[in-house]
């Protein structure tokens, strides 16, 4: 009997690859598949495991708030609450030309930011590709490459035209260096450890700002390194510059973090505000007392390169959500529920199930769930029934929703701590999960209302401004103004 096509279509992956999909009625007859009832029974079990009740969320928020307080008041805590030496909010009236350098995981980005006051700015930028060799080579060579790219950028953007740099113009620079550093002042940072796949030698334990200054001197650049910052702090400042209601910034991407402005007292007993970089991905690490970890989360943690650490991040960041779903599927394969008679070896490789697949599964608009067919046939050579595909989509939704609701707990802890609930505040949010995962922001808002009731509507997240470019430049401007005015010169 000829195979009858029941549905066909195509979709494009983020890589630009187009995948064609065809489904046939006889596929379901050829292979033993789970029934609709079996899948529904299993789904109920996972709903219990991955659903966060409002009561449980409030308990997490209380524990989170205590952890933030502890990090502020005592050194060497799990959530370190790092002082950034960024004092107070921007006025929105900062003006002038500033350079920003962003050393990311894949690219080096150089920006010329012209601040125009009234929360307005113009930006021109160039990206330079980082090779794997550069990430692992000597640290000084890496900073030499950064200075070389700056040199090229300044030469290209120097001229007499509008928006160009004047020949020989001296410029303050904000350097976004989003790797864990201990800072004693804003233009200093001792690298604690490399992350994001970097391993450049002779760098950990050294002052990266000094190393970079040496490279600037080598290329005789008229540039002053004014501020070394973290991208989350930059996001906080850039977002407040444009929207003064912003009190908190959060990143939900391959990692997760938050920054906010804290009231601190200096030695002369003058009350000042300083941005705090929470590094909150470490919440509930080692002890695991507060977060609702399933056995799949425990496996993710045990097999990670840093077991026990970054407990909060491992439940909510884009790096891990696909792996959590893969572990559930593998368990059902082992139990003989899924893919009987099919070769599942491609699914057995850790981290082969990308979090982008969960986004595609949740946003599949077709009745037959053609995108899900495409994912399983193209990447894993597996045939699926409609009942199985509906189960996979429901499972993706449970894992994605839990991540968003836990993210809401983190925001709520800062709101609690700072007393922002009554007056309300805006939260600048960035990162691939927040920007690209369908419904993530709505679920965060739903979570805030479950925690706080109707008053939760007073806390609104929105797409943040560019923290590592614009934010870095604004911080350089604020630091220059502060030092020109003779304030806190030693930090």
C-alpha positions as CSV (number, residue, x, y, z in Angstrom):
1,X,0.0,0.0,0.0
2,X,1.5,3.4,-0.9
3,X,2.4,5.7,2.0
4,X,-0.2,8.4,2.3
5,X,1.2,11.8,3.3
6,X,-0.8,13.3,6.2
7,X,1.1,16.5,6.5
8,X,4.2,18.2,5.2
9,X,6.0,21.5,5.7
10,X,9.3,23.0,6.6
11,X,10.9,25.3,9.2
12,X,14.2,27.2,9.5
13,X,16.5,26.7,12.5
14,X,18.4,29.6,14.1
15,X,21.5,28.3,12.2
16,X,19.7,29.2,8.9
17,X,19.2,25.5,8.0
18,X,15.8,24.7,6.5
19,X,14.3,21.3,7.4
20,X,11.5,19.7,5.4
21,X,9.0,17.5,7.2
22,X,6.7,14.7,6.0
23,X,4.5,12.5,8.1
24,X,2.9,9.3,6.9
25,X,0.0,7.3,8.4
26,X,1.7,4.0,8.1
27,X,4.7,5.0,10.3
28,X,2.5,4.6,13.3
29,X,1.4,1.1,12.2
30,X,5.0,-0.1,11.5
31,X,6.5,0.6,14.9
32,X,5.2,0.0,18.5
33,X,4.3,3.4,20.0
34,X,3.0,4.6,23.3
35,X,-0.8,5.1,23.5
36,X,-2.4,8.5,24.2
37,X,-3.5,7.2,27.6
38,X,0.0,6.0,28.5
39,X,1.4,9.5,27.7
40,X,-1.3,11.2,29.6
41,X,-0.6,9.1,32.7
42,X,3.1,9.9,32.5
43,X,2.4,13.6,32.0
44,X,0.5,13.7,35.3
45,X,3.6,12.4,37.1
46,X,5.8,15.1,35.5
47,X,3.2,17.8,36.3
48,X,3.5,17.0,39.9
49,X,7.4,17.1,39.7
50,X,7.8,20.3,37.8
51,X,4.9,22.5,39.0
52,X,5.7,25.2,41.5
53,X,2.8,26.2,43.8
54,X,2.5,29.9,44.9
55,X,3.1,28.7,48.5
56,X,6.3,27.0,47.6
57,X,7.4,30.1,45.6
58,X,6.9,32.3,48.7
59,X,9.0,30.0,50.8
60,X,11.8,30.2,48.1
61,X,11.5,34.0,48.1
62,X,11.9,34.2,51.9
63,X,15.0,32.0,51.8
64,X,16.4,33.9,48.8
65,X,15.9,37.3,50.6
66,X,17.8,36.0,53.6
67,X,20.6,34.8,51.3
68,X,21.0,38.2,49.7
69,X,21.2,39.9,53.1
70,X,23.8,37.4,54.2
71,X,25.9,38.1,51.1
72,X,25.8,41.8,51.8
73,X,26.8,41.5,55.4
74,X,29.4,38.8,55.5
75,X,32.4,38.0,53.2
76,X,32.9,34.8,51.2
77,X,29.2,33.9,51.0
78,X,27.7,31.6,48.4
79,X,25.8,34.5,46.8
80,X,28.7,37.0,47.1
81,X,26.8,40.3,46.4
82,X,29.8,42.0,44.9
83,X,30.2,45.8,45.2
84,X,30.8,47.3,41.8
85,X,32.0,50.9,42.7
86,X,29.3,52.3,40.4
87,X,27.9,55.0,42.6
88,X,24.3,56.1,42.2
89,X,22.0,56.3,39.1
90,X,22.9,58.1,35.9
91,X,21.1,61.5,35.7
92,X,20.2,60.9,32.0
93,X,22.1,64.1,31.2
94,X,25.5,62.4,30.7
95,X,27.0,63.7,27.4
96,X,30.0,63.1,25.2
97,X,31.9,60.4,23.3
98,X,32.9,57.2,25.2
99,X,34.3,53.9,24.1
100,X,33.1,50.5,25.2
101,X,34.8,47.2,24.9
102,X,32.9,43.9,25.4
103,X,34.9,40.7,25.7
104,X,32.1,38.1,25.1
105,X,32.2,34.3,24.7
106,X,32.4,34.4,20.9
107,X,33.2,37.9,19.8
108,X,35.0,41.0,20.9
109,X,32.8,44.1,20.4
110,X,34.1,47.6,20.2
111,X,31.5,50.5,20.5
112,X,31.7,54.2,20.1
113,X,28.8,55.6,22.1
114,X,27.8,59.3,21.9
115,X,25.6,60.2,24.9
116,X,23.3,63.0,24.0
117,X,21.5,63.6,27.4
118,X,17.8,63.2,28.1
119,X,18.3,59.4,28.0
120,X,19.3,59.5,24.3
121,X,22.4,58.0,22.7
122,X,23.9,57.0,19.3
123,X,26.1,53.9,18.9
124,X,28.4,52.6,16.2
125,X,30.1,49.3,16.7
126,X,32.3,46.6,15.2
127,X,32.6,42.9,16.2
128,X,35.8,40.9,15.9
129,X,35.8,37.2,16.0
130,X,37.7,35.4,18.7
131,X,39.3,32.1,17.8
132,X,39.4,29.1,20.1
133,X,43.3,29.4,20.1
134,X,43.0,33.0,21.4
135,X,40.7,31.9,24.2
136,X,43.3,29.4,25.4
137,X,46.6,31.2,24.6
138,X,48.5,33.5,26.9
139,X,46.4,36.1,28.6
140,X,48.6,39.1,27.7
141,X,48.3,38.1,24.0
142,X,44.5,38.1,24.4
143,X,44.6,41.7,25.8
144,X,47.0,42.7,23.0
145,X,44.4,41.5,20.5
146,X,41.8,43.6,22.3
147,X,44.0,46.7,22.0
148,X,44.8,45.9,18.4
149,X,41.1,45.8,17.6
150,X,40.5,49.1,19.5
151,X,43.4,50.6,17.4
152,X,41.7,49.5,14.2
153,X,38.3,50.7,15.3
154,X,39.6,54.2,16.4
155,X,41.5,54.6,13.1
156,X,38.4,53.6,11.1
157,X,36.2,56.0,13.0
158,X,38.5,59.0,13.1
159,X,37.8,61.9,10.7
160,X,36.2,65.3,10.4
161,X,32.6,64.1,9.7
162,X,29.6,64.0,12.1
163,X,29.7,61.2,14.6
164,X,33.4,60.6,14.0
165,X,36.3,60.9,16.5
166,X,38.6,63.9,16.2
167,X,42.3,63.0,15.4
168,X,44.2,62.5,18.7
169,X,41.0,62.8,20.8
170,X,41.5,61.3,24.3
171,X,38.6,58.9,25.2
172,X,37.4,57.3,28.5
173,X,36.7,53.5,28.0
174,X,34.3,51.2,29.8
175,X,35.5,47.6,29.6
176,X,32.8,44.9,30.0
177,X,34.6,41.9,31.4
178,X,31.9,39.4,32.5
179,X,34.0,36.9,34.3
180,X,34.1,36.6,38.1
181,X,36.5,39.2,39.5
182,X,37.2,40.6,42.9
183,X,37.3,44.4,42.7
184,X,38.8,46.9,45.1
185,X,38.1,49.9,42.9
186,X,36.2,50.5,39.6
187,X,39.3,50.4,37.3
188,X,40.8,47.2,38.9
189,X,39.7,43.6,38.8
190,X,41.5,40.4,39.8
191,X,40.2,37.4,37.8
192,X,39.0,34.7,40.1
193,X,38.4,32.1,37.3
194,X,37.7,32.0,33.6
195,X,34.2,30.8,32.5
196,X,32.4,30.5,29.1
197,X,35.1,28.3,27.7
198,X,38.0,30.7,28.2
199,X,41.3,29.3,29.6
200,X,43.9,31.9,28.7
201,X,47.0,31.3,30.8
202,X,48.8,33.6,33.2
203,X,45.6,35.5,33.9
204,X,43.7,34.0,36.9
205,X,44.6,35.7,40.1
206,X,46.0,38.7,38.2
207,X,44.6,42.2,37.7
208,X,43.1,42.1,34.2
209,X,42.8,45.9,34.1
210,X,46.5,46.3,34.6
211,X,47.2,43.7,31.9
212,X,44.9,45.6,29.5
213,X,46.4,48.9,30.3
214,X,49.8,47.5,29.3
215,X,48.4,46.4,26.0
216,X,46.9,50.0,25.4
217,X,50.4,51.4,26.1
218,X,51.9,49.0,23.5
219,X,49.6,50.4,20.8
220,X,50.0,54.0,22.1
221,X,46.3,54.6,22.2
222,X,44.9,57.9,23.6
223,X,42.5,55.8,25.7
224,X,42.0,55.7,29.5
225,X,40.5,52.6,31.0
226,X,38.0,54.3,33.3
227,X,35.7,51.4,34.4
228,X,35.9,47.6,34.5
229,X,32.3,46.3,34.7
230,X,30.1,43.2,34.6
231,X,27.4,43.0,31.9
232,X,24.5,42.8,34.4
233,X,25.6,46.1,36.1
234,X,25.9,47.7,32.6
235,X,22.3,46.5,31.9
236,X,21.1,48.1,35.1
237,X,22.7,51.5,34.3
238,X,21.8,51.5,30.6
239,X,18.2,50.6,31.3
240,X,17.8,53.3,34.0
241,X,19.4,55.9,31.7
242,X,16.5,55.3,29.2
243,X,13.8,54.4,31.7
244,X,14.3,55.9,35.2
245,X,11.7,53.6,36.7
246,X,14.2,50.7,36.4
247,X,15.4,49.6,39.8
248,X,16.6,46.0,38.9
249,X,18.4,44.3,36.0
250,X,18.4,40.6,35.3
251,X,20.0,38.3,32.7
252,X,18.3,35.1,31.8
253,X,20.4,33.4,29.1
254,X,23.0,30.7,29.1
255,X,23.8,31.9,32.6
256,X,21.7,34.0,35.0
257,X,22.4,37.0,37.2
258,X,20.9,40.2,38.7
259,X,22.1,43.7,39.7
260,X,20.3,46.4,41.7
261,X,21.2,49.6,43.6
262,X,21.9,49.2,47.3
263,X,22.1,51.7,50.1
264,X,25.6,51.6,51.6
265,X,27.4,53.6,54.3
266,X,30.9,54.6,53.7
267,X,33.4,55.3,56.5
268,X,32.5,58.9,56.9
269,X,28.9,57.8,57.6
270,X,27.6,59.5,54.4
271,X,24.8,57.4,52.9
272,X,25.5,56.6,49.3
273,X,24.0,54.2,46.7
274,X,26.1,51.6,44.9
275,X,25.2,49.0,42.3
276,X,25.5,45.4,43.6
277,X,26.3,42.5,41.3
278,X,24.5,39.6,43.0
279,X,26.0,36.6,41.1
280,X,22.8,34.9,42.2
281,X,23.1,31.8,40.0
282,X,24.8,30.3,43.1
283,X,21.7,30.5,45.3
284,X,21.1,27.3,47.3
285,X,24.4,25.7,46.1
286,X,26.0,22.8,48.1
287,X,23.3,22.6,50.8
288,X,20.3,22.3,48.4
289,X,17.8,23.2,51.1
290,X,15.3,25.4,49.2
291,X,15.0,24.8,45.5
292,X,12.7,22.0,44.2
293,X,15.3,19.7,42.6
294,X,14.1,16.6,40.8
295,X,16.3,13.6,40.1
296,X,16.9,14.9,36.6
297,X,18.3,18.2,38.1
298,X,20.5,16.1,40.4
299,X,21.9,14.2,37.4
300,X,22.5,17.5,35.6
301,X,24.4,18.8,38.6
302,X,26.4,15.6,39.3
303,X,27.6,15.4,35.7
304,X,28.4,19.1,35.3
305,X,32.0,20.4,35.4
306,X,31.2,22.0,38.8
307,X,29.0,19.7,40.9
308,X,27.1,21.3,43.8
309,X,27.7,24.8,42.4
310,X,25.4,27.3,40.6
311,X,22.3,25.4,41.8
312,X,19.8,28.2,40.9
313,X,21.4,28.6,37.4
314,X,21.1,24.9,36.7
315,X,17.3,25.0,37.1
316,X,16.6,28.1,35.0
317,X,19.4,28.9,32.5
318,X,19.3,28.1,28.8
319,X,22.4,26.0,29.1
320,X,20.5,23.2,31.0
321,X,16.8,23.2,30.1
322,X,17.2,21.0,27.0
323,X,19.3,18.6,29.0
324,X,16.6,18.2,31.7
325,X,14.1,17.3,29.0
326,X,16.5,14.9,27.4
327,X,17.0,13.0,30.7
328,X,13.2,12.6,31.1
329,X,13.0,11.2,27.6
330,X,15.9,8.8,28.2
331,X,14.3,7.5,31.3
332,X,11.1,6.8,29.4
333,X,13.1,5.0,26.7
334,X,14.8,2.8,29.4
335,X,11.3,2.0,30.8
336,X,10.2,0.8,27.4
337,X,7.6,3.6,27.0
338,X,9.1,5.5,24.1
339,X,10.7,4.6,20.7
340,X,10.4,0.8,21.0
341,X,12.2,-0.9,18.0
342,X,14.0,2.4,17.1
343,X,17.6,3.2,17.5
344,X,17.9,5.9,20.1
345,X,21.7,6.2,20.3
346,X,21.7,9.8,19.1
347,X,19.6,10.9,22.1
348,X,22.0,9.3,24.5
349,X,24.7,12.0,24.1
350,X,24.6,14.6,26.9
351,X,23.5,18.1,25.9
352,X,22.5,17.0,22.4
353,X,18.9,18.3,23.0
354,X,19.3,22.1,22.6
355,X,17.1,24.5,24.7
356,X,16.2,26.1,21.3
357,X,14.3,22.8,20.5
358,X,12.1,23.5,23.5
359,X,11.3,27.0,22.1
360,X,10.4,25.4,18.7
361,X,8.3,22.7,20.4
362,X,6.3,25.3,22.4
363,X,5.8,27.6,19.4
364,X,4.8,24.9,16.9
365,X,1.6,26.3,15.3
366,X,0.6,23.2,13.3
367,X,-2.1,20.6,14.3
368,X,0.2,17.8,13.5
369,X,3.1,19.4,15.4
370,X,5.3,19.3,12.3
371,X,8.2,21.2,13.9
372,X,8.5,18.5,16.6
373,X,8.4,15.8,13.8
374,X,11.3,17.7,12.2
375,X,13.4,17.9,15.3
376,X,13.1,14.2,16.1
377,X,13.5,12.9,12.5
378,X,16.3,15.3,11.4
379,X,18.4,15.3,14.5
380,X,17.7,12.0,16.1
381,X,16.3,9.8,13.2
382,X,13.2,8.9,15.3
383,X,9.6,8.5,14.3
384,X,6.9,10.0,16.6
385,X,3.1,9.7,17.0
386,X,0.9,12.8,17.6
387,X,0.3,11.6,21.2
388,X,4.0,11.5,21.8
389,X,4.6,14.9,20.2
390,X,1.8,16.4,22.4
391,X,3.5,14.9,25.4
392,X,6.9,16.3,24.4
393,X,5.4,19.8,24.0
394,X,3.6,19.6,27.3
395,X,6.9,18.5,29.0
396,X,8.8,21.4,27.4
397,X,6.1,23.7,28.7
398,X,6.4,22.3,32.2
399,X,10.3,22.8,32.3
400,X,10.1,26.2,30.6
401,X,7.4,27.4,33.0
402,X,9.3,26.2,36.1
403,X,12.3,28.2,34.9
404,X,10.3,31.4,34.5
405,X,8.6,31.0,37.8
406,X,11.9,30.4,39.6
407,X,13.2,33.5,37.9
408,X,10.3,35.4,39.3
409,X,11.3,34.2,42.8
410,X,14.8,35.8,42.3
411,X,13.2,39.1,41.2
412,X,10.7,39.0,44.1
413,X,13.5,38.5,46.6
414,X,15.2,41.8,45.6
415,X,11.7,43.6,45.5
416,X,11.1,42.2,49.0
417,X,14.5,43.3,50.3
418,X,14.3,46.8,48.9
419,X,10.6,47.4,49.6
420,X,9.7,48.1,46.0
421,X,6.3,46.4,45.9
422,X,4.0,49.3,46.9
423,X,5.5,51.9,44.6
424,X,6.3,49.3,41.9
425,X,9.3,49.3,39.6
426,X,10.6,48.3,36.2
427,X,13.0,45.4,35.7
428,X,15.3,45.5,32.7
429,X,15.7,41.9,31.5
430,X,18.1,40.5,28.9
431,X,19.4,37.2,27.7
432,X,18.4,34.6,25.1
433,X,15.9,32.9,27.4
434,X,14.0,36.1,28.2
435,X,14.2,37.4,24.6
436,X,13.6,34.3,22.5
437,X,11.8,31.6,24.6
438,X,8.1,31.9,23.9
439,X,6.0,33.1,26.8
440,X,8.9,33.4,29.2
441,X,8.2,37.0,30.2
442,X,4.5,36.4,30.6
443,X,5.2,33.4,32.9
444,X,7.6,35.6,35.0
445,X,4.8,38.1,35.4
446,X,2.3,35.4,36.3
447,X,4.8,34.1,38.9
448,X,5.2,37.6,40.4
449,X,1.4,37.8,40.8
450,X,1.3,34.3,42.4
451,X,3.9,35.5,44.9
452,X,2.6,38.9,45.7
453,X,-1.1,38.8,44.7
454,X,-2.5,41.7,42.6
455,X,0.3,43.9,43.7
456,X,2.7,41.7,41.7
457,X,1.4,43.7,38.7
458,X,3.4,46.6,40.0
459,X,6.6,44.8,39.0
460,X,7.1,44.9,35.3
461,X,9.9,43.3,33.3
462,X,10.8,44.7,29.9
463,X,13.5,44.2,27.2
464,X,16.6,45.9,28.7
465,X,19.0,48.3,27.0
466,X,22.4,47.1,25.7
467,X,24.3,46.7,29.0
468,X,27.7,45.6,27.7
469,X,28.0,48.5,25.1
470,X,25.8,51.5,26.1
471,X,25.8,50.6,29.8
472,X,29.6,50.3,29.9
473,X,30.0,53.8,28.2
474,X,27.5,55.4,30.6
475,X,29.4,54.0,33.6
476,X,32.6,55.4,32.1
477,X,30.9,58.8,31.8
478,X,29.6,58.6,35.4
479,X,33.0,57.6,36.8
480,X,34.8,60.4,34.9
481,X,32.3,62.9,36.3
482,X,32.7,61.6,39.8
483,X,36.5,61.6,39.7
484,X,36.6,65.1,38.0
485,X,34.4,66.3,41.0
486,X,37.0,64.8,43.4
487,X,34.5,62.2,44.9
488,X,35.8,58.8,46.3
489,X,39.0,59.1,44.2
490,X,40.5,55.9,45.8
491,X,37.8,53.6,44.4
